[in-house]
């Protein structure tokens, strides 16, 4: 396996890093405190081709590979988790799912404008009573001739007030449990749809997160994604993509923790020497670096499998679980290194710690991923080939 970046990937990393350094880092403390970022960022992301980085060129994307998407997510989260989350949801959960499961008509109507950054996509799976237990959802879509009538509620939905298009999951046959869930493409402007932001979040405060409400929303039958009853499969395949981007972002957060901690270690002195020369401080830095390197390897291994069009649920789960745990620990140690200053907004590490907690919970809690990996080891779980596998790279 070749872990060397191509010339194109090296340029991509440089470009995204320059963008983050110039347009995110100088303003993120203000945006985080204010609960939202400048919407002009969307335009700049689109101009850089980052809204459809691994979407084929024929659908308006940049046509780059999946590890290029990882690079983008890593560098964006180095600036702040809110921006990686936006790309994760728009590209990883929505656009890549449309690319995998959508009809040509659906791709032309929804994927193309999303890849170009003209429209924003989001993902609606979680409900107040259904998180890890997807089958506990109560949203229901009833067939009525050439359309479905959708009713229900979703919560903890990123880009709830911003997105134009939503992938929404609902039962079409409750008696079939997982096999009775279907997926739909829903537009914000349709009658009966509304959204509401959640205020007072612990972290990722610059990001928009909230609830979606569906009251007799009329969804055309042509907006059914895949076939009736395939919703659970579609959701799980989407999570393989979303978890990949979350893991990549966690690598970027670890890097941010290292950079901030090394800078402070060279500035701060105690007992007559820089604090980085104290062994226990050095130990924390060493663990951050080890977590960074291990997480990065797990992410790019999963990316290579995606490039080959191979199902990668096991590898992506492991990368997401470990990278997010490493990031959470790195952020905690970064605060400890900064001492009392780490407990304030004067330095960025407090924000890193707040932001690091959500990825340990969403898109599969650490407990869910632990159970998944145990089932793989025990031979109780095996990945079956999906009806529509993710296309391999380079895209035709």
URWO-V63443 format. One line per field, one symbol per residue. ss: DSSP state (h for helix, s for strand, l for the rest). phi: phi as a letter, one per 30 degrees, with the letter a starting at -180 (. if undefined). A space follows every 50 residues. Layout:
ss: ???
phi: ???
This chain:
ss: llllllhhhhhhhhhhhhhhhhhllllhhhhhhhlllllhhhhhhhhllh hhllllhhhllllllhhhhhhhhhhhhhhlhhhhhhhhhhhhhhhhhhhh hllhhhhhhhhhhhhlllllssssllsllslllhhhlllsssssllssss ssssssssllllllsssssssllhhhhhhhssssssslllllssssslll llllllllsssssssssssshhhsslllllhhhhhhhhhhhhhhhhhhhh hhhhhhhhhhhhhhhhhlssllsshhhlhhhhhhhhhhhhhhhhhhhhhh hhhhhhhlllllhhhhhhhhhhhhhhhhhhhhhhhhhhhhhhhlllllhh hhhhhhhhhhhllllhhhhhhhhhhhhhllllllllllllllllll
phi: .ccdddedddddeddddddddcccedcdddddddilcdddeeddddddid dbecceddcjcdiddddddddddddddedadeddeddeddcddcdddddd cddddddddcdeddddidbccbbbcdbecbcdcedddcebbcdbicaccc blbbbhcdieccdcbbdccadcaddchedccbcbcccedddjcabadcci ddbhddccbaccbbbhddceedcdciceiceddddddddedddddddddd ddddddddedddedddccbbhiaeddddeddedddddddddddddddddd ddddddedicdbedddedddedddddddddddddddddidddcbddbddd dddddddeddcdhjdddddddeddddddidbbdcdddbddddcddd
